[in-house]
């Protein structure tokens, strides 16, 4: 019986390790000012039609922070400095039915930048009051972590999505500081 338990625990660990090794690291940047957050409506590709923060994948040896700043500029025209990024969350998203979608999202808040978010080929930006974020037009998990981030908390969370893009499992932890 003990052997069976050890085998199952080892198997679960190896599965988790396999998932983690296949996680794609990506960035998400939230522009925040005066009780408002800027979100962009995705115009094509992964998450099309949903509102989300701005971000994407690092290129080559690019750091996560540099990728966040570059993606923000490409998607909105906003110019920012990586030194002003405040890491607010690390989120793991697992899609058992589509493992190539698995990702670890590094969420940054930005309160200092130059320019006003403008529409691009990828995103259509809009400002929302922090108490009126359109969660019904976002990924299912966003309603569980984003309010905490917008309250100034640091969030570490994991979400498992089903085939219909609904959250099947989740674990959300938050603290006042990183």
RARA-V975377 format. One record per pair of residues at least 24 apart in sequence whose ideal C-beta (glycine too) atoms are under 8 Angstrom apart, sorted by the first residue. I is the first residue (numbers start at 1). J is the second residue. If there is no record, write none. Layout:
i j
I J
I J
This chain:
i j
19 94
19 99
19 102
22 99
22 102
23 92
23 102
23 103
23 104
24 57
24 102
24 103
24 104
25 57
25 58
25 64
25 103
25 104
25 106
26 55
26 56
26 57
26 58
26 103
26 104
26 105
26 106
27 55
27 56
27 57
27 58
27 64
27 65
27 67
27 68
27 71
27 105
27 106
27 107
27 108
28 52
28 53
28 54
28 55
28 68
28 105
28 106
28 107
28 108
29 53
29 54
29 55
29 68
29 69
29 71
29 72
29 80
29 85
29 107
29 108
29 109
29 110
30 88
30 107
30 108
30 109
30 110
30 146
30 149
30 150
31 72
31 76
31 78
31 110
31 113
31 117
32 109
32 110
32 111
32 130
32 150
33 111
35 129
35 130
35 131
36 127
36 128
36 129
36 130
37 127
37 128
37 130
37 133
37 150
38 76
38 117
38 125
38 126
38 127
38 128
39 125
39 126
39 128
39 133
39 134
39 138
40 75
40 76
40 117
40 122
40 123
40 124
40 125
40 126
41 123
41 124
41 125
41 126
41 137
42 122
42 123
43 121
43 122
43 123
43 124
44 121
44 122
45 122
46 101
47 139
49 137
50 137
50 138
50 139
51 126
51 134
51 137
51 138
52 138
52 139
52 142
53 107
54 117
54 123
55 105
64 106
65 108
68 106
68 108
72 110
72 113
74 120
74 122
75 120
75 122
75 123
76 115
76 117
76 118
76 120
76 123
76 125
77 115
77 117
77 118
77 120
78 113
78 114
78 115
78 116
78 117
79 113
79 114
79 115
80 110
80 112
80 113
80 114
81 112
84 110
84 111
84 112
84 113
85 109
85 110
86 110
86 111
87 154
87 178
88 149
88 153
88 154
88 155
89 145
89 149
89 154
89 155
89 156
89 157
90 155
90 156
90 157
91 141
91 145
91 155
91 156
91 157
91 158
91 159
92 157
92 158
92 159
93 141
93 158
93 159
93 161
94 158
94 159
94 160
94 161
95 160
95 161
96 160
97 162
97 163
101 161
107 145
107 149
107 155
109 149
139 165
140 165
140 166
140 167
141 167
141 170
144 170
144 172
145 172
148 172
148 174
152 176
154 178
